[in-house]
Amino acid sequence: MERAGEFTAVPGWGGVAMGLTALVAAFFASRQLTPERWLNIWLIEAFAAIAIAAPAAATKAHRANAKLLSGPGRKFLLSFAPPIVVGGLLTYALAHTGLHALLPGVWLLLYCICAVAQSSSSDKCEFNDSHFHLTNYIILMAVYGVIICGQTYSN
C-alpha cells in the first residue's frame, strides 16, 4: 500500500514514445498538400498516442501495485478528459468550417491546460516525472514548430 502513493499516473517512457511518434507524424503532416490530409495524419497520431499511453499507464500502475482508476490515476483522468473532449469538439468544428490553420494553436493550448491540471492534481511529483514532462514539452515545441512550418499546403 505504501508504494501506491508513488504512482503518479504519468506514463513516463510511454510519454517519450508518444513524443517520438508525434515527431514522425509532424514530418509526414508537414508534407501533405491539403489541410484534410494534414488533419488525417494528426488524427492517426492521436489514436497511436492513446494506444501507447493506455498500456503504459496500466503497466506503471501495476508496477506500483496501484489501481489505475483510483487515487492519482483517477485525478489524472479527471483533469485530462475535459480538455481532450473540448479538443475533439473544437477540432471537428474548426475543420468542418475550414479553419484548419487554427488547430495547432488550439491543440497546444489544450495540451498545456492538461499538463497544468495534471501537475496541480498530482499528490507527488518525482524528479523522473518532471524530467519526462520537460522532455515532452521540448518535443512538443519542436513538433509545433514543424506543424507551423508545414502548413504551406496548397488550397
Secondary structure, DSSP 8 states (H G I E B T S, - for coil): -GGGGG--S--THHHHHHHHHHHHHHHHHTT-SSHHHHHHHHHHHHHHHHHHHHHHHHHHHHHTT--TTSTHHHHHHHHHHHHHHHHHHHHHHHHHTT-GGGHHHHHHHHHHHHHHHHHHH-S---HHHHHHHHHHHHHHHHHHHHHHHT-----
